[in-house]
Amino acid sequence: MKVVIIEDEPLAAKKLARYLTKYDPKTEVLAQLNTVSAAVSWLRQHLEKVDLLFVDIQLHEELSFSIFQQVEVNKPIIFTTAYDEYAIDAFQVNSIDYLLKPITFTQLSQALDKFKRLRNQWTSTDSVPASLIAAEKMEYKDRFLVRRGNKIQSVRTSEISHFSAEGRLVSLHHLESRKYVLDYTLSELEGMLDPKSFFRTNRSYILQINAIQDVVVYSSSRLKVSVAGQTGNHEIIVSRDRVGDFKNWLAGQG
């Protein structure tokens, strides 16, 4: 397996390379690149040699997504990042996984196992078929198992008002104002939910479109949203950089 690591933190790149060798001693790291410009230059000349890319999202104050605006990358990508708000953007390119730092060997192994499963289905070893990427992204959850006292029950996604995060605690909020603790992060949930029905407004909330009751203009060009099943005094705010995407999502253009 021939990989490229695009990462601006030397220690993180070294750790990732060590984990890759531990996973498969035959892994060959073709290049370790630490800027957008270096990545663009190298990929333009050597992309055909690559099996898999590991890409950090934040590279010296730039977002690595700009790489894919300059180079057509038809190879699978695993994103590695300290930020959880870019998951949806990541899956607009050939992303097969999204790993949050600090990355563990177990997380990396699971991502590479997924890569191997998908590769066995590809008809070409040179590129990722668009149909396979689409199929991978379309497998959204339609229900969640939650615990209520000593009972376990199933909640359909259509019955969900929103998800919230307070520190490490993530909760599912039912339309009928019931609240259940989940064992997922919001970033993991983003990959499980249909983006036509769910939208992440900021670091703390993911909303279900049919639960939205009211949207009002808030300070500094932000939006405040009210949803069915909302409890407590917490305000749900659409962050300034997500307002445009939120409006497009509401209009069915997301």
ROMIZA-329496 format. One record per residue (C-alpha): chain; x, y, z; residue number from 1. Coordinates in Angstrom, 2 decimals, padded with zeros to 5 digits. Layout:
> chaine	c1	c2	c3	num
> A	X	Y	Z	NUM
...
//
This chain:
> chaine	c1	c2	c3	num
> A	000.00	000.00	000.00	1
> A	001.45	003.36	-001.07	2
> A	000.28	006.37	000.91	3
> A	000.84	010.12	001.13	4
> A	000.65	012.03	004.40	5
> A	-000.38	015.70	004.18	6
> A	000.17	017.05	007.68	7
> A	001.76	020.23	009.08	8
> A	002.56	018.84	012.54	9
> A	005.83	016.83	012.35	10
> A	005.07	014.75	015.44	11
> A	001.57	013.89	014.17	12
> A	003.00	012.89	010.77	13
> A	005.68	010.74	012.43	14
> A	003.12	009.04	014.67	15
> A	000.83	008.34	011.72	16
> A	003.70	006.86	009.70	17
> A	004.63	004.65	012.66	18
> A	001.04	003.40	013.02	19
> A	000.85	002.66	009.29	20
> A	003.98	000.53	009.47	21
> A	002.62	-001.23	012.54	22
> A	-000.62	-001.99	010.69	23
> A	001.20	-003.22	007.58	24
> A	005.03	-003.36	007.46	25
> A	004.83	-003.28	003.65	26
> A	003.23	000.19	003.69	27
> A	005.28	002.73	001.77	28
> A	004.95	006.43	002.62	29
> A	005.71	008.10	-000.70	30
> A	005.73	011.65	000.68	31
> A	005.06	013.73	003.78	32
> A	003.81	017.18	002.74	33
> A	003.05	020.05	005.10	34
> A	001.51	022.84	003.00	35
> A	-001.25	023.21	000.44	36
> A	001.18	024.42	-002.24	37
> A	003.58	021.52	-001.65	38
> A	000.71	019.04	-001.82	39
> A	-000.65	020.51	-005.04	40
> A	002.78	020.45	-006.68	41
> A	003.55	016.87	-005.64	42
> A	000.12	015.44	-006.49	43
> A	000.15	016.97	-009.96	44
> A	003.24	014.91	-010.75	45
> A	002.82	011.71	-008.74	46
> A	-000.87	011.11	-007.97	47
> A	-001.08	007.99	-010.13	48
> A	001.36	006.20	-007.79	49
> A	-000.82	006.72	-004.71	50
> A	-003.24	004.20	-003.18	51
> A	-004.46	006.28	-000.24	52
> A	-004.06	009.83	001.13	53
> A	-004.06	010.94	004.77	54
> A	-004.91	014.63	004.89	55
> A	-005.00	017.06	007.81	56
> A	-007.68	019.72	007.33	57
> A	-005.85	022.72	008.81	58
> A	-002.49	023.35	007.13	59
> A	-000.65	026.49	008.26	60
> A	-003.81	028.64	008.46	61
> A	-005.18	027.16	005.20	62
> A	-007.83	024.51	004.72	63
> A	-006.64	021.47	002.79	64
> A	-009.90	021.44	000.82	65
> A	-008.26	024.01	-001.47	66
> A	-005.94	021.23	-002.68	67
> A	-008.88	019.48	-004.30	68
> A	-009.95	022.69	-006.02	69
> A	-006.58	022.75	-007.79	70
> A	-005.98	019.04	-008.39	71
> A	-008.51	016.41	-009.39	72
> A	-007.85	013.71	-006.79	73
> A	-009.55	010.43	-007.72	74
> A	-007.96	008.49	-004.87	75
> A	-009.50	007.61	-001.49	76
> A	-008.79	010.02	001.36	77
> A	-008.79	009.63	005.14	78
> A	-008.97	013.01	006.86	79
> A	-007.13	013.51	010.15	80
> A	-007.98	016.62	012.14	81
> A	-008.42	018.21	015.53	82
> A	-011.63	019.89	014.33	83
> A	-014.98	018.15	014.13	84
> A	-016.97	020.74	012.18	85
> A	-015.68	019.86	008.70	86
> A	-017.06	016.33	008.38	87
> A	-019.72	017.24	005.83	88
> A	-017.20	019.16	003.71	89
> A	-014.82	016.20	003.88	90
> A	-017.37	013.85	002.34	91
> A	-017.78	016.13	-000.65	92
> A	-014.45	014.73	-001.90	93
> A	-013.34	011.07	-001.96	94
> A	-013.27	010.75	001.81	95
> A	-013.76	007.27	003.25	96
> A	-013.19	008.26	006.88	97
> A	-012.73	011.25	009.22	98
> A	-010.48	010.72	012.24	99
> A	-010.30	013.16	015.13	100
> A	-006.94	013.76	016.81	101
> A	-005.38	012.42	018.90	102
> A	-005.70	009.38	016.66	103
> A	-005.36	005.95	018.25	104
> A	-003.99	002.87	016.56	105
> A	-007.40	001.23	016.93	106
> A	-009.11	004.09	015.06	107
> A	-006.53	003.98	012.30	108
> A	-006.82	000.20	011.99	109
> A	-010.60	000.44	011.64	110
> A	-010.25	003.10	008.93	111
> A	-007.71	000.98	007.04	112
> A	-009.89	-002.11	007.38	113
> A	-012.69	-000.09	005.79	114
> A	-010.36	001.00	002.99	115
> A	-009.42	-002.62	002.29	116
> A	-013.09	-003.71	002.22	117
> A	-013.94	-000.99	-000.27	118
> A	-010.86	-001.64	-002.39	119
> A	-011.90	-005.27	-002.79	120
> A	-015.12	-004.03	-004.39	121
> A	-013.52	-001.58	-006.80	122
> A	-013.31	-002.61	-010.42	123
> A	-010.22	-000.45	-010.89	124
> A	-007.16	-000.22	-008.64	125
> A	-006.44	003.28	-009.92	126
> A	-009.46	005.20	-008.70	127
> A	-012.51	005.15	-006.49	128
> A	-015.71	004.66	-008.51	129
> A	-018.13	007.49	-007.91	130
> A	-020.99	005.02	-007.59	131
> A	-019.25	003.28	-004.69	132
> A	-018.56	006.53	-002.89	133
> A	-022.22	007.49	-003.34	134
> A	-023.39	004.14	-002.04	135
> A	-021.13	004.41	000.98	136
> A	-022.50	007.84	001.81	137
> A	-026.14	006.88	001.30	138
> A	-026.26	004.27	004.07	139
> A	-027.86	006.54	006.66	140
> A	-029.34	005.37	009.95	141
> A	-033.12	005.40	010.16	142
> A	-033.33	004.62	013.89	143
> A	-031.30	004.69	017.11	144
> A	-031.41	002.39	020.11	145
> A	-031.76	004.33	023.37	146
> A	-032.03	003.37	027.00	147
> A	-034.94	004.43	029.17	148
> A	-034.45	003.20	032.73	149
> A	-033.75	-000.52	032.40	150
> A	-035.50	-000.74	029.03	151
> A	-034.06	-000.35	025.55	152
> A	-036.21	001.14	022.81	153
> A	-035.86	002.19	019.20	154
> A	-036.29	005.81	018.10	155
> A	-036.83	006.60	014.43	156
> A	-034.85	009.50	012.99	157
> A	-038.15	011.09	011.97	158
> A	-039.04	011.26	015.69	159
> A	-035.84	013.12	016.59	160
> A	-035.91	016.84	017.26	161
> A	-032.17	017.40	017.54	162
> A	-028.89	016.18	018.98	163
> A	-026.88	018.21	021.47	164
> A	-023.40	018.06	023.00	165
> A	-022.41	019.38	026.41	166
> A	-018.75	018.64	026.93	167
> A	-018.35	014.93	026.24	168
> A	-022.04	014.20	026.81	169
> A	-024.09	013.80	023.62	170
> A	-027.88	013.53	023.79	171
> A	-030.72	012.65	021.44	172
> A	-033.79	014.85	021.92	173
> A	-037.17	013.39	020.99	174
> A	-039.93	015.51	019.48	175
> A	-041.94	014.80	022.62	176
> A	-039.30	016.47	024.83	177
> A	-037.64	013.26	025.96	178
> A	-033.86	013.16	026.18	179
> A	-031.50	010.17	025.84	180
> A	-027.74	009.95	026.23	181
> A	-025.86	008.42	023.26	182
> A	-022.44	006.83	022.89	183
> A	-021.60	008.81	019.75	184
> A	-019.86	012.12	019.11	185
> A	-021.63	014.74	016.97	186
> A	-019.04	014.16	014.26	187
> A	-019.85	010.45	014.18	188
> A	-023.56	011.28	014.02	189
> A	-023.01	013.59	011.05	190
> A	-021.75	010.64	009.04	191
> A	-024.76	008.54	010.03	192
> A	-027.51	011.05	009.28	193
> A	-029.05	012.05	005.95	194
> A	-027.81	015.62	005.28	195
> A	-031.12	016.41	003.60	196
> A	-032.86	015.94	006.95	197
> A	-030.18	016.93	009.48	198
> A	-027.94	019.99	009.74	199
> A	-025.17	020.84	012.17	200
> A	-025.62	024.46	013.22	201
> A	-022.47	024.74	015.36	202
> A	-020.21	022.65	017.61	203
> A	-023.10	021.72	019.90	204
> A	-026.24	021.01	017.83	205
> A	-027.55	018.95	014.92	206
> A	-031.16	019.72	013.96	207
> A	-033.83	017.69	012.20	208
> A	-035.51	019.79	009.51	209
> A	-039.12	018.85	010.36	210
> A	-038.58	019.81	014.02	211
> A	-037.78	023.44	013.21	212
> A	-040.51	025.79	014.41	213
> A	-038.98	029.23	014.15	214
> A	-035.87	030.95	012.77	215
> A	-035.05	034.54	013.70	216
> A	-032.16	036.87	012.90	217
> A	-029.80	037.05	015.85	218
> A	-026.82	039.30	016.66	219
> A	-023.86	039.61	014.26	220
> A	-025.75	038.11	011.30	221
> A	-026.33	034.81	013.08	222
> A	-029.63	032.95	013.34	223
> A	-031.49	031.59	016.37	224
> A	-033.59	028.48	015.85	225
> A	-036.45	027.05	017.90	226
> A	-037.31	023.37	017.55	227
> A	-040.05	021.05	018.76	228
> A	-039.09	019.08	021.84	229
> A	-036.61	021.71	022.98	230
> A	-036.06	021.71	026.74	231
> A	-034.19	023.98	029.14	232
> A	-032.97	027.49	028.41	233
> A	-030.29	026.65	025.86	234
> A	-030.34	028.75	022.69	235
> A	-029.66	027.03	019.37	236
> A	-027.58	029.40	017.27	237
> A	-026.47	028.96	013.68	238
> A	-022.83	030.06	013.63	239
> A	-022.02	032.94	011.29	240
> A	-019.99	030.83	008.86	241
> A	-022.85	028.31	008.52	242
> A	-025.74	030.71	007.92	243
> A	-025.53	030.51	004.12	244
> A	-025.40	026.72	004.10	245
> A	-028.26	026.59	006.61	246
> A	-030.48	028.75	004.41	247
> A	-029.68	026.60	001.38	248
> A	-030.47	023.48	003.40	249
> A	-033.85	024.89	004.47	250
> A	-034.58	025.73	000.84	251
> A	-033.70	022.22	-000.27	252
> A	-030.53	023.32	-002.02	253
> A	-028.01	021.82	000.42	254
//
